[in-house]
């Protein structure tokens, strides 16, 4: 009988072991890096992150 090895994408594995809160933090970190070269200021991105986090955390309560 032949064993079939399944290839696992490292990014998929990393995301699967993170908690939802950690995934959200990782997404925000990626967004910060992506918008560093845009016309938005870091303050604009930080304010958006805070706003989304407030909404997410309020929904958890």
N, C-alpha and C positions, 0 to 999 in steps of 0.2 A: 504494500500500500504506500502510495506516494504522499508525503506531507507537503502541504501547500503553505508556504510562508507568506503572510500578509505584510506588505510594506506599510508602515505607519508614517504619516507625515508628522514631523516633529512639532510643527505649529499647531496641528489639530490635537496632538497629545497634551501639549502644554495648556491649551485652552480648556481641555476637558478636565484637567485636574485642578483648575482654579475655581474658587468659589465665585458666585455671581458678582459679589462686591469687588473681588480682585480682578475679574474680567472687565468690569466697568472702569476700574483704575487703570488697567492696561490700555483700554481704548482711549481714555483721556490722555494718557502719556503719548500714545501714537498721534493723536490729534494735535497735541501741543507741538510735536516735532514737525508735523505736516504743515502747520500754519505759520511756522517761524518765518518763512520767506514770503508770506502774503502781505497785503497792505493792512491787514488787521494787526492791532497791537497785541502784545502778550496779555495786557490787561483785559482786552476784549475777550480773548479766549478764556482767560481765568474766570471772568465774570460769567461766561456761558457755562463753563464747567461747574461753577458753584450753583448756578440756577438749576441745571439738570440734576446735580446731586441732591439738592434740596427736594426736588420733585420726587426723585426715586426713594429717598429715605423717608419722606412723608407718606408715601404709598405703602411702605413696609410697616408703618405703625398701625 
